[in-house]
């Protein structure tokens, strides 16, 4: 039975809409700050949910559910590549997204936000692809 990706897709759609609105806002406006904050929030949620859902997809490949549950974020995506569920390029991008979040997590200011914003167009594409992979998997 495929996993339910309704919430994951809603987060992706929210991110995409916030990003589109951000592009039309004046950089010094309150609207820009609101849309940027929404983008960062959704980016972080999608990262976490993507990892959790992909871990569920990988469970059938392990001898126990506990073995899959012990995987760290990076290992989840690497295992997906080993199982031909994800391309090497997509995996590398997901790891870069995660690293950019972790490396700048102490700085939730403009630098952090602007760094994340540069990756959002490709991130949205990758998140949609991951949602399709998860929705079409046979994980339970």
C-alpha positions, 0 to 999 in steps of 0.5 A: 500500500502506498504511503500517504503523501498528502501533507508532504505535497501540501508543504511543497505546494505551500513552499512553491506559492510562498516562493512565487510570492516572494519573487514578486515582493519588494526586498525591503517590505514586510511581505518579503520577510513574511514570504521568506519566513514561510519559505524557510519554514516549509523548506525545513519541514520538507527536509524532515518529512522527506527523510522520514517518508523515504525511511519508510520506503526503505524498510522492506529492504532491511531485515528489521524495521529497527535497522531502518529506523537507525538510519541517519538522514544522510544514510537514508538517501544513500541507501535510496541510491543503493536501491536504485530509488534515487539518482546519485545527483538527486541524493547529492542535492538532498545532502547539500540541502541538509548541510546548508540547513545544518551549517547555517542553523545558528544564523536564522538571519538574512544570510541563512535565508538568502542562501536557502532561497537560491536553492529553492527552485531545484529543491521544489523539483526534487521534493516533487520527484521524491513525493512521486517516488514515495507515493508509488512505493509499496511501503506501508 
